[in-house]
Amino acid sequence: MWIQHTGKDTAKREYDKSLRSLGLDYLDLYLVHQPLGDYYSSWHAMQDLYGEGLIKAIGVSNFHPDRLVDLIIHNDVVPAVNQVETHPFHQRAADQQLMREHGVQIESWGPFAEGRNDLFTNPVLTEIGAAHGKSVAQVVLCWLIQRDVVVIPKSVRPARMAQNLDVFDFDLTDDEMTRIAALDTGTSMFFDHRDPAMVSWLGGRRVD
Ligand SMILES: NC(=O)c1ccc[n+]([C@@H]2O[C@H](COP(=O)([O-])OP(=O)(O)OC[C@H]3O[C@@H](n4cnc5c(N)ncnc54)[C@H](OP(=O)(O)O)[C@@H]3O)[C@@H](O)[C@H]2O)c1
C-alpha cells in the first residue's frame, strides 16, 4: 500500500483495487510500504480485512525498529513481515534480532543491492561461488536464507529466475558466513528513509 493511499477508507479502496487488478478473491500478504502518512489508519483497515479473512497475512516495509515497536505496542495484530533493504553491504543483524524478538519475519528487498557497489563482481562472493560451483547471485541468496531472511530477488530473465531458485542444494560454511559478514557497511546503498528531503519527496512534495 503506497504512501499516498494511507488512511482507513483509502486503504480499503486500494485493497479492492489491488484485488480487481490481480483477479483474486483474497491476498496472501499485503504490506504498508513506508511508515509515512496516516499509516496507523491503514493498519486498522488492514487488521479488519485480516480479521474478515480477506488477507491471509499483513505486514510492513521500510519500518525502522522504533516505528515497528510503536506499531506493535499500539495495535492488535503484529506484522507478519517487515520488508527492508537487506544484502551483503547492508546486513541489518541487530534489526533482524529485534524483529525476531517481536515475532516479525525479516524479508529482504534488493537482495542483490540491485547490483550496486559492484556486488556481482565482488571478489569475496565470487571466490565463495567458485568453491561451490555457484554464481554470486546464488551465494547471496543462500547466505540470506541461511540467516533466516526471506528473499524476493527480481529478474526479468527466465534463465536468471531459474538460477535464483536453484539455491537449496548447498550450504555456506561458518568461515564463508563470517567472510560475507565482513562486507557489511551498516548503511543503505540507496537512500535514508529518515532524510526529511526524502520523506518530502516520497510524500509528493519536492524540497530542492
Ligand atoms: N519495499 C520496498 O521499498 C522495495 C524497494 C525496492 C525493491 N523492492 C522489491 O524487491 C524486489 C527485488 O528488489 P530489486 O529489484 O530492487 O533488486 P535486486 O533483486 O537486488 O536486483 C535486481 C537486479 O539484479 C539483476 N539480477 C537478478 N538476478 C540476477 C542473477 N542471477 N544474476 C545477475 N543479475 C541478476 C536484475 O537484472 P535482470 O532483471 O535483467 O535479470 C536486476 O537488475 C522486487 O520485487 C521489488 O519490487 C521493494
The ligand as an ORCA input file, in Angstrom:
! r2SCAN-3c Opt
* xyz 0 1
  N       9.586     -2.342     -0.242
  C      10.402     -1.536     -0.906
  O      10.577     -0.356     -0.561
  C      11.155     -2.063     -2.097
  C      12.176     -1.295     -2.669
  C      12.876     -1.803     -3.778
  C      12.561     -3.059     -4.280
  N      11.537     -3.774     -3.705
  C      11.198     -5.121     -4.233
  O      12.284     -6.003     -4.025
  C      12.348     -6.971     -5.064
  C      13.770     -7.114     -5.574
  O      14.478     -5.937     -5.464
  P      15.127     -5.123     -6.652
  O      14.563     -5.469     -7.960
  O      15.055     -3.716     -6.237
  O      16.665     -5.547     -6.578
  P      17.518     -6.892     -6.653
  O      16.675     -8.120     -6.665
  O      18.576     -6.719     -5.630
  O      18.248     -6.713     -8.064
  C      17.604     -6.825     -9.274
  C      18.689     -6.690    -10.352
  O      19.536     -7.844    -10.333
  C      19.567     -8.446    -11.615
  N      19.604     -9.903    -11.402
  C      18.617    -10.687    -10.907
  N      19.026    -11.959    -10.812
  C      20.311    -11.984    -11.262
  C      21.270    -13.015    -11.408
  N      21.011    -14.285    -11.066
  N      22.491    -12.685    -11.906
  C      22.775    -11.399    -12.250
  N      21.903    -10.382    -12.133
  C      20.680    -10.680    -11.635
  C      18.315     -7.991    -12.310
  O      18.516     -7.884    -13.694
  P      17.535     -8.625    -14.743
  O      16.111     -8.289    -14.365
  O      17.955     -8.022    -16.046
  O      17.835    -10.085    -14.623
  C      18.108     -6.592    -11.717
  O      18.890     -5.639    -12.419
  C      11.369     -6.519     -6.130
  O      10.257     -7.377     -6.057
  C      10.974     -5.106     -5.721
  O       9.622     -4.808     -6.020
  C      10.856     -3.302     -2.621
*
